[in-house]
Amino acid sequence: MTPDRFRDIALGMAAAVESAHMGHPDFRLEGRIFATLRPDRGWGMVTLGPDDQSRFVRDHPDAFEPESGAWGRAGCTRVLLDAVAEDALGEAMTLAWQLAAAKGQARKSKPRRTTKAPSSVGKR
């Protein structure tokens, strides 16, 4: 797997855009990061749910590992480019994109809280 192919797979997801933070590219859906790329270090990252992260780490231990600390516990999963097969990365990237889409939908469907005072305040 090359950094360019990782990028192609990420940008192949519907409505995905490339941005950057902390000095490296990231891939977003509606502002939510679902993958990042560190070509200088030979790895990328996909954000998975806990069950999916466990499955990829178990089934592809040479290619996937949780990130360190809280990031790893939150689903950030390191992808070692030299070791990952394209079909495994494609599946993981799709799941990461779907998770970002679901979180975006949940945010959109939350009712907005208002800070308006009740209409009876100040009236007699």
N, C-alpha and C positions, 0 to 999 in steps of 0.2 A: 504494500500500500504506500502510495506517495502522498505528500501533503496536497498536491494538486488534485489527486483523485478524491481524497477526503473532502476537499472543498467542493468538488463537483457533486459528490453525493449529498452533502449538506444543502447546497443551493438547488438541488433537484427536488427538494421538498416544496410543496405548494406554499407560495407566499413567503418563502424564506429569504432573508436578506443578510448580507455580510456587514458587520460593523467591527468595532474593536474596543478593547478595554485592557488595561494593565499591560499594554505593549504587545498584544497578540490578537489575531482575528477571532471573532466569535460569530455565531450564526443564530439568528433570532426569528421568532415568529411573533408578530405584533408586540415587539419589545421584549419578549421573554427569551432568554438564552437557552438553547437546547443543545448546543455543541460549541466547543472551542478548539483551536488548533495551535500547537506549539511546534512548528516545523524545525526550529532551531534545536529542539530537544528530542525530536523524533516521536512525539506523541500528540494525541488529541484527547478530547474529553466529550462524553455524552452524559446527559442527565437522565437517569432512569429511576423508576420506582423501586422500592426495596426488593420485591420479588424478582423483578427483571434483572436488577443488578446482581443478586445472588446467583441467578441462573447463568448469566453470562460469565461471571467469575468462575463458577463451577465447571461449565462446559468448555470454556476457552481460557484456561488459567495463564497461558503464555501471552494472551492478547489483551485481557481485561483485568483491571484491579481497581478497588475503591481508592479514591483520592484519600489523602491523609486527613485525620481528625473529623471535625464536624462536616466539612464538605463531603467527605466520603459517606458519612452517615446520612446525609441529605440526598444521596443518590448520584453525586458526581462520580463518574466512572472513567478512569484513565484507559485510553486505547493506545496500545503500543503499535505504531504504524508498521514496523518491520515484521510483526508477528500476526497481524489480523488479516483474516480472509475477507474478501470484498462482500461476500454474502452475509457473513456475521456482522460486519460493520453496517451494511445496508439495513439489516433487521434492527440492530441497536439504534441506529439513527432514526429509523421510522418510529420506533417506540418513544424515543426522546422527543421527536416532533409532536407525536400524539399527546404526550404528557403536557407539553407547552400549550398545545391547542386546548386541551381540557382545562388547564389552569386559567387560560385567557377567557374561556367561556364562563367559568365559575365567577370570575371577577366581573364580567359584564352582567351576569344575571343577579348579582347581589343588589338588594334594594339600597338606594342611597339614603343616608340619614340626613335629615334637615336640621338646621339650627334655628328655624323660625320659632318665634314665641307663639304660644296658643293665641287664637284670635280673641279670647276673652280677657287677656291681660290688658290692664289699663282701661277697661270699659266698665261703666257703672250703669 
